[in-house]
Amino acid sequence: MAIIFQLTLQEFYPLKNFTTFAPHFFQLKTVLSNYRPYFKQIAKLSYPIIIGQIGIVLMGVADVVMIGKIDATNLAAAGLAVSVFFVVSMIGIGTLMAVSALVAQAKGAGRNNECALLFRHSLLSAFVIGTCISILLFLFAENLSVLKQKEDVTILAAQFLHILNFGTIPLLFFVASKQFSDGLSFTKPSAVLTIGALLLNILLNWFLIYGNCGFPKMGLAGAGYATGISRVMMSASMIIYVLVHNQYKNFIRLKDPSDQWKIFMKILRVGLPSGFQYFFEISAFSFAGIMIGWIGKNEQAAHHIALSIASVTYMIATGISAAGGIMVGDALGRKNKPDIIRSGKAALISGALFMGSCAVILSSFSKVIIGFYVDDIEVAGFAVYLLLIASVFQLSDGVQCVSLGILRGLEDTKIPTIITIIAYWVIGIPSGYFMAFSNNMGLYGVWIGLLIALTFSALFLSQRFLRISKKIDVYKEIKIAGTGEQ
């Protein structure tokens, strides 16, 4: 929790000894009260985003759970296909997440025409990136055998991935229009539509997987079609809502189309590094699962259980991250440097407090939580210890996640991407491999490697925001977060 004290005590002059520290420490409550409006705004913006994020993830979970009632082969195939789809599609989802910060910045500066351009070109970006991702997913589906899974699982997974791929572009259309709405601080509509799409997906699964109410019994393929239909409906509903609702009217009316190419390239310039940030992080956790699979099936099962629990808290952290990015972008558009700094710090403090609380819960109730997932004593034993490690990296995970969001609000994505690559693929994965196989620490070594990666990322990303937000000149043209840094 040291990050909280560091962030808040920075409001005062540097402390040289305890006699100066003591009175300022007791003013901590006063400092936090100054942040109260920022905390309230983060909560207001983040909770619908969190609901929407969890809703999208639960669509994949619903598919896997309902397919699991068929047999283990179909379940394994669904899990494999959903994992591949999620890792690759995160490049597009992460890229489009930059749109909310860019829209918030344009809105804060009163550049409504730029908001209209961002709306149009976020959809164009979704189509272009979605097409590229669809091609990648097609190639993955055709070559799943390289993952060395059982032949019957590979065949079913490839078929399922091909069907899921039809929903790739609609999913990115939804993300683009959602990010546009979020950037304007209208975060509730996408949350409502996501929950509606989740319920539709579950209903269609019930019809098409099992053949209920006169529908054909399609099994695994039925789940793919259900997900695709739900994503098309979700995408169409979100775009139509933006186009017809009065609250968006002033932000979608295009008056001057002259900067269209510039805006399109701006989305890609800021967004693509952001997309690869998510890709490198998620792929690192996926590869960690592969390494643990080399150790044993019980260890791999424990890994998936502990990771699924940690993923829930991470999704909430991404909501705080998105809210922080929107607030920082809005303050940058208004050229309000104090608001930039305080919005970013408030987001970091919120993320640290929430994830710190999660750490206490996970460490205190690890056995109880694991008990809901598995009855196997050996798997449960592994999972309990992994959850204890997860409780340690909760704080780092929250801080690094929020840092990425607020840096995105400053259009700073290139250097953070390099930090992410170094953290996971230069430090985390190699150290995890060394500890697991050379130091005989097994799966715990892999997770300690992930802990090291998250801690490295959290330290360097949060310090980067604190440093460049102080140096930023809001009255000069932005060049890598307005600092002129390369």
Secondary structure, DSSP 8 states (H G I E B T S, - for coil): -HHHHHHHHTTS----SHHHHHHHHTTHHHHHHHTHHHHHHHHHHHHHHHHHHHHHHHHHHHHHHHHTTT-HHHHHHHHHHHHHHHHHHHHHHHHHTHHHHHHHHHHHTT-HHHHHHHHHHHHHHHHHHHHHHHHHHHHHHHTGGGG---HHHHHHHHHHHHHHHTTHHHHHHHHHHHHHHHHTT--HHHHHHHHHHHHHHHHHHHHHHHTGGG----THHHHHHHHHHHHHHHHHHHHHHHHH-GGGHHHH--S--TTHHHHHHHHHHHHHHHHHHHHHHHHHHHHHHHHHHHH-HHHHHHHHHHHHHHHHHHHHHHHHHHHHHHHHHHHHHTT-HHHHHHHHHHHHHHHHHHHHHHHHHHHHSHHHHHHTT---HHHHHHHHHHHHHHHHHHHHHHHHHHHHHHHHHTT--HHHHHHHHIIIIIIIHHHHHIIIIIS--HHHHHHHHHHHHHHHHHHHHHHHHHHHHHH--TTS--SIIIII--
